[in-house]
Amino acid sequence: MPKGSVSINIRAKAGQRDLIDQAAERLGRSRSDFMLEAACNKAEDVLLDQAFFSVDAITFEKLQALLDKPLPTTDKLRRLLKTKAPWDK
């Protein structure tokens, strides 16, 4: 085990293991690599969904005004919307 690594043990049903193995194999990954990546992706999603932002009334009004009047669609905006988020790379 590489230095700094820890072991994570879980129990699964045979059908769950087989499903995970099949998906991992399709991606050319080990079961452990596949499961760890999937678990980390889900953990990031949960934590990002739970982020709380607090702003003053003036800032909130400015944000609300921007949301009420979206920017016109441009090529630059289309490229931005197609760009993967840093945590998805």
N, C-alpha and C positions, 0 to 999 in steps of 0.2 A: 504494500500500500504506500503511495507516495507520501512524503513528509507533509504534515499539515492536513492530511485527509482523515476523515472520520467515516465510520460505517453507519449506514442506515438500513435497518431490517424491517421488512413488512411481510405480512401474510396475504396471499391472494388465492383465489380459486383457480383451478386448472384452466378453465375457460378464459379467465382474465389473463393469466400468464401466457396462454397460447395466442391470444389477440395481441398482446404487447409484443411478443416475440415476432409475430408475423409482420407487424408494422415496423419494428426495429430492423428486421431483415430487409424489408423493402427499401429502407433508407441506408442500408449498409452500416448500421450502428449496432452496438452491443445493447443488450437489454438494459443494463445499468445506465449507459449513456442516454438511451432513449428516455427512460423513466425519469432520470434526474433533470434532463432538459424540459420534459413536459411538466414536471412538478415545479420547476423554477419559473417557467412561463406562467403557469397558473398562479403562483404566489405573487409574481409581479403584477398580474392583472388585478388580483384581490387588493393588494396594497395601493395600487394606483386608483382603484375605484373608491377607496376609503379616504383619499386625500381630502382635507378640509381647508378651504381658503377663506380667509376673513378680510374684508375690505371695508373702507369707510363708505358713507352714503354717496359722496360725490363720485368716487371711483365706480361704485355699483351702477350709478345712473349712466356714466359714460359707457360702461360695458353693456348695459341694457340697450342704450341707443345704437351701439354697434350691432348687437344681435337683431334689433328690430329693422335695421337697414343693411342687409348683407352687401358685401362688395360685389361688383359685377364680375361675371366669370371671364377670366382672361387665360391666355396660355400659361402665364407664370403661375396663376392660382391652380390650374389643372395639374401642372408639374408638382407643385407643392403638395396637393392632395394625394398624388400618386406615390410620393416619397414615403418609404417605410420609416416608422418611428425608430429612434435609436435602440430601444429595447427589443425591437423586432428583427434587428440585423444580426 
